[in-house]
Amino acid sequence: MICETTRKGMDCAFMTKKGCNFNGGSCVEIIESCNGCNRSAQFDTGWFCSACPDPSVKWKNGNCNLATHVQNAVAEAKAKVNPIKASKRGGK
């Protein structure tokens, strides 16, 4: 349904005919870690995340998995090469 509390005009999974079903009855504003994310949007009532009703929960255990401004560093493990097999391959 369309949100009528904080993110007016946006589709919300927590909105029902009786009102907002989210904990506290409305969404929570973004935190400082969310600044620069493409999912944050400004509404009449403040800045809110378009993907999550409470962004502080997403950042509690590290980086938010929905954050578009955070790059995850992937460490590539160097494969161990067997020197005997490598010497046999080199001769072909």
PLY file of the C-alpha trace (Angstrom):
ply
format ascii 1.0
element vertex 92
property float x
property float y
property float z
element edge 91
property int vertex1
property int vertex2
end_header
0.00 0.00 0.00
0.99 3.63 -0.32
2.56 5.12 2.83
0.61 7.89 4.52
2.84 8.54 7.55
6.48 9.47 6.91
7.29 8.43 3.31
4.10 9.80 1.76
3.34 8.57 -1.74
5.84 5.69 -1.67
4.90 2.01 -1.75
5.39 0.45 1.72
5.12 -3.19 2.82
4.20 -2.19 6.38
1.24 0.03 5.47
-2.25 -1.41 6.05
-5.74 0.03 6.08
-5.39 0.55 9.85
-2.09 2.44 9.49
1.58 1.63 9.70
2.38 -1.82 11.11
6.08 -1.12 11.65
7.44 -0.99 15.19
6.50 2.44 16.56
3.99 3.18 13.81
6.38 4.95 11.45
9.74 4.61 9.69
12.97 5.83 11.25
15.17 8.49 9.61
18.52 7.51 8.10
21.68 7.57 10.21
25.03 9.20 9.43
26.39 6.01 7.80
23.63 6.19 5.17
24.76 9.58 3.81
25.68 9.21 0.14
23.57 6.11 -0.48
21.37 6.09 -3.59
18.52 4.51 -1.63
18.10 7.49 0.71
15.41 9.93 -0.33
14.16 13.22 1.04
10.51 13.56 1.96
8.55 16.34 3.67
9.24 14.76 7.07
13.01 14.18 6.57
15.49 11.75 4.95
14.42 8.11 4.83
15.74 4.88 3.31
13.61 3.64 0.41
14.53 -0.01 1.11
14.52 -0.35 4.91
12.22 1.18 7.56
14.96 1.24 10.26
18.46 1.72 8.77
20.25 1.59 12.14
19.46 -2.14 12.36
21.20 -2.76 9.02
24.40 -1.03 10.22
24.44 -2.68 13.66
26.75 -5.60 12.72
28.95 -3.90 10.13
28.14 -2.53 6.69
24.58 -2.41 5.40
23.99 -5.01 2.70
21.77 -2.56 0.79
24.23 0.37 0.82
25.16 1.53 -2.66
28.02 3.78 -1.54
30.07 1.09 0.25
32.51 -1.04 -1.72
33.22 -4.50 -0.31
36.85 -5.45 -0.68
37.23 -8.98 -2.00
40.56 -10.56 -1.16
41.62 -13.09 -3.74
43.49 -16.03 -2.29
46.51 -17.04 -4.26
46.21 -20.69 -5.25
49.04 -22.91 -4.12
50.78 -24.57 -7.04
52.32 -28.01 -6.72
55.90 -27.60 -8.03
56.08 -31.15 -9.36
52.93 -30.76 -11.45
54.05 -27.32 -12.62
57.34 -28.72 -13.89
55.53 -31.43 -15.83
53.18 -28.86 -17.45
56.08 -26.65 -18.44
57.70 -29.39 -20.52
54.76 -29.79 -22.93
0 1
1 2
2 3
3 4
4 5
5 6
6 7
7 8
8 9
9 10
10 11
11 12
12 13
13 14
14 15
15 16
16 17
17 18
18 19
19 20
20 21
21 22
22 23
23 24
24 25
25 26
26 27
27 28
28 29
29 30
30 31
31 32
32 33
33 34
34 35
35 36
36 37
37 38
38 39
39 40
40 41
41 42
42 43
43 44
44 45
45 46
46 47
47 48
48 49
49 50
50 51
51 52
52 53
53 54
54 55
55 56
56 57
57 58
58 59
59 60
60 61
61 62
62 63
63 64
64 65
65 66
66 67
67 68
68 69
69 70
70 71
71 72
72 73
73 74
74 75
75 76
76 77
77 78
78 79
79 80
80 81
81 82
82 83
83 84
84 85
85 86
86 87
87 88
88 89
89 90
90 91
